Amino acid sequence: MNDPNGLVFADGVYHLFYQYHPDGLTWGPMHWGHATSRDLLHWDEQPIALYPDDLGMIFSGSIVIDHDNTSGLGHNGKTAWVAIFTHHDPLKEKAGGNVHQYQSIAYSLDDGVSWTKYAGNPVLPNPGIKDFRDPKVFWHDDTRRWVMSLAAGDRILFYSSPDLKNWALESEFDGFDIATGNVVECPDLVVLDFEGRKRGVLIVSLVTDAPNGGSGTRYVVGDFDGYRFVAEHDDVRWLDHGPDNYAGVTFHNSGDQLLLIGWMSNWAYAQAVPTAPWRSAMTLPRELRLVMMDGKAVLSQSVPSVFDGQTSLDENWPSDLTAVWREAGGTLNLCLKAENQPSFELTLSNDIGDRMVIGFDAMEQHYYIDRRNAGQNSFSPDFPIRAAAPRVGVGNGTDIKLYFDKGSVELFADNGTTTMTCLNFPRADYTSVELQSFVLPVNGRLTSAPL
Ligand code: FRU
C-alpha cells in the first residue's frame, strides 16, 4: 500500500481508504483499500472500495459527503459520499502524449461500503499535462462551491464546481521553486481560523529532494479567498523532517479536529523495505493547528491522546529506562522535558549490535535520528542515514514526545513544531534503552555526563 486516500469521518467512524495493490508486495495496478476505526488506534479492514477499470488504475484522491445533494447522486433519502480520484491509464501512458491521467468520481449510498463509478467519467479530462493527479476536494463555505486542489507537474491547480461533476479552473500556485524533473503530488488545501482571520494551509508532497533524501511533504501558509492561494512566506517549511512521512492528507467532515495521516515510507526505497507478507504502514494520525513561533504562523502537530502511554519523564529521568521499555514491549511513548535545553541522546540497542539513536544537539539546535546501524539497511543505499531536523524556533526549554512502534519512531518536539518520522528494521527487538544527557558545551566541546 501507499498513500492514504479519501479520509473521512462520519457517525463516529474514521474511514481510511488507501492506495492498494492486493496481488503483490510492490506497487502495481492500484485499487482503493478501505479500513475503519472508532478511536484511530484499532482498525478493521473492509472490502476493497474501488477496482481498476477500462479508464485505468485508481490513483489517489479524496471523499466528500454531499450533504446537500449538490451532485444529484443522493437517492431515496440516502446521502451520497462522492470519491474524486485520478484514473491513470497505463496503456495511454505507454503510447505517450501526456493525457493518461484524468479525474473521475464514484459514489456510495451506504456510507462507503460499496461504490458505483459515475457513468459520465472522467469529470475532468486531461488538458495535456503529464502529471495531473491527486484531487483533494472540500466545500468552500464563503463561495458555496466545491474547491479542488490538483497536482500538475511543478504546481498546484485550483478548480471549483457547483456539483462535483463540472469543474472550472480558477488559478494556479507555483511557488515551490523545485528542481526540474521533481513533481508535486497529493495536495491538500485546508482553510482554518487563526488569530481572527482565515488562513489557508497548503500541504504538498514532493517526489524528491526532501531534506533527508527522497520524498517528503511541505506546507505553505497563506490566504485563500475561494479562487486563489497567496503565500505569506518564502521560507521552505517541511511538515516532517524525518525520511518517512509522505502523501499525508487531512480528514473530511471531522469538524474542528484537523487530522492528518501520512504514508510512513519514502519512494526512494518503499518497494524494497524488508517486511513480509505486508509492505508499508501509515503514520500515526496527527492533529494540526497553527501556532505563533517567533512571529510566524507555523504548524504544530500532536497525536490524539488515545495514543498516550504511561511513561512521562522529566528531568528526573529514571536510571533504568530499559525496565520501562521492556515492560511496554517496545511499543510506547515517552515524553522528555528539560528546562535548560541540554543535548541528549537516547540509544536503543540489542545484543547483536543494532543501535538506533535519537537526540537533540544543543550546539546545532537540531534534533536527529541516526539509523545507520539500526539493523537491516542493505536493501537501499538511501536507507542508512542520520536524519536531522532544525528547530523551528527556540523556546524556553525542550519538550519531546516520542512514539515507538515495532520498526518506527515518530518524534514531536517544541510543541509539535518540529516532527520526524523514521522507520528502522532491527534484526532483533531492542532490549536496552539508555539516555545520556550532556552538559552545555565548554570551549565548543560537549562533555558527557552519564545520569
Ligand atoms: C504518491 C503517488 C500519487 C499517485 C499514487 C499512485 O505517492 O505517486 O501521486 O496518485 O501515489 O499510487
Residues whose N, C-alpha, C, O or C-beta is under 5 A from the ligand:
A	BS01	FRU	D3 Q19 M30 F59 S60 R133 D134 E185 C186 A247
